[in-house]
Amino acid sequence: MTAQSAAFLDDLAPGSAMSVNVTAPDGSDMTVALVRTPDGVVHAMDDECTHGRASLGEGDVDDVSVECWKHGARFDVRTGKPLSLPATRGVVTYPVTLDGEVILVDVDTPTA
């Protein structure tokens, strides 16, 4: 499998995040968080916070990070690395490309 359609760019405003379902490499369903930074760049990462099992797609976006709504852990959207406690483990990030207005995510080749 290669990059797959995840959402339309118009559905993800700059400075926001959302959760989307895609097909995992093993054929099962998986959820990823799409994050669009205030400057308009789109990133994809595992949706679940490594600390509290909360959706990062519901988090607050600030420059290059997303903050988990449940306990305030922040993650770098470019690398998945935790930027603040209580998270100590990062999340996996995935390559994103745009095909016109369609956001494509490649979950077969994680970047972090």
Helices and strands as residue ranges (DSSP letters): E 4-8, G 9-11, E 16-23, E 29-36, E 42-46, G 56-58, E 60-62, E 65-67, E 74-76, E 93-94, E 96-99, E 102-105
